[in-house]
Amino acid sequence: MRWRTIILVLIILIGLPLYIWAALTALSLIPGGWPIMAKAPFYLVAGILWAFFLPPLFRWSAKDPGSQFDPK
C-alpha cells in the first residue's frame, strides 16, 4: 500500500466518525420539541455535506505516479 492510501483510509476512518459526532452535537442544540420538518434541512445538509470532501481526498491520493487510478 502506498502511504497516501494509508493516510486516506485513516482520514476516512477517523474523520467520518468525528464528523458524525459533530453533526449529532449540533443537532442536540436544536430544541427537541421542533417538528421533523423543521429539522429536515439540517438532516439533508449534514447527510450530504461530508461527500463534498471525499473527491479532493481521492484525487490527492491518486497523484502518485504509480497509481492505477486516473483522476479526470
C-alpha positions in Angstrom: 0.0 0.0 0.0 1.1 3.5 -0.8 1.5 6.0 2.1 -1.2 8.3 0.6 -3.7 5.4 0.5 -3.0 4.7 4.2 -3.4 8.4 5.1 -6.7 8.5 3.1 -8.0 5.4 4.9 -7.1 6.9 8.3 -8.8 10.2 7.4 -11.9 8.4 6.5 -11.9 6.0 9.5 -11.2 8.8 12.0 -12.7 11.9 10.2 -16.1 10.4 9.4 -16.9 9.4 12.9 -15.7 12.8 14.1 -18.0 14.5 11.6 -20.9 12.3 12.7 -20.1 13.2 16.3 -20.0 17.0 15.4 -23.3 16.7 13.5 -25.0 15.0 16.4 -23.7 17.5 18.8 -25.0 20.3 16.6 -28.3 18.5 16.3 -28.6 18.3 20.1 -28.5 22.1 20.2 -31.8 22.2 18.3 -34.8 22.1 20.8 -36.3 18.6 20.9 -39.9 19.9 20.5 -39.4 21.0 16.9 -41.3 19.1 14.3 -39.4 16.8 12.0 -40.0 19.1 9.0 -38.2 21.9 10.8 -35.2 19.6 11.4 -35.3 18.1 7.9 -33.0 20.8 6.3 -30.3 20.0 8.9 -30.6 16.3 8.2 -30.3 16.9 4.5 -27.3 19.2 4.7 -25.5 17.1 7.3 -26.1 14.0 5.4 -24.8 15.3 2.1 -22.0 17.7 3.1 -19.4 15.1 4.0 -19.5 13.7 0.5 -18.1 17.0 -0.9 -14.8 16.5 1.0 -14.1 13.0 -0.4 -13.3 13.7 -4.1 -10.4 16.1 -3.3 -9.0 13.5 -1.0 -9.3 10.7 -3.6 -7.6 13.0 -6.2 -4.8 13.8 -3.7 -4.4 10.1 -3.0 -4.2 9.3 -6.7 -1.5 11.8 -7.5 1.2 9.2 -7.1 2.9 8.3 -10.4 2.5 4.6 -9.8 -1.2 4.9 -9.2 -3.8 2.7 -11.1 -6.5 5.4 -10.6 -6.7 8.1 -13.3 -8.5 11.2 -12.0 -10.2 13.2 -14.6 
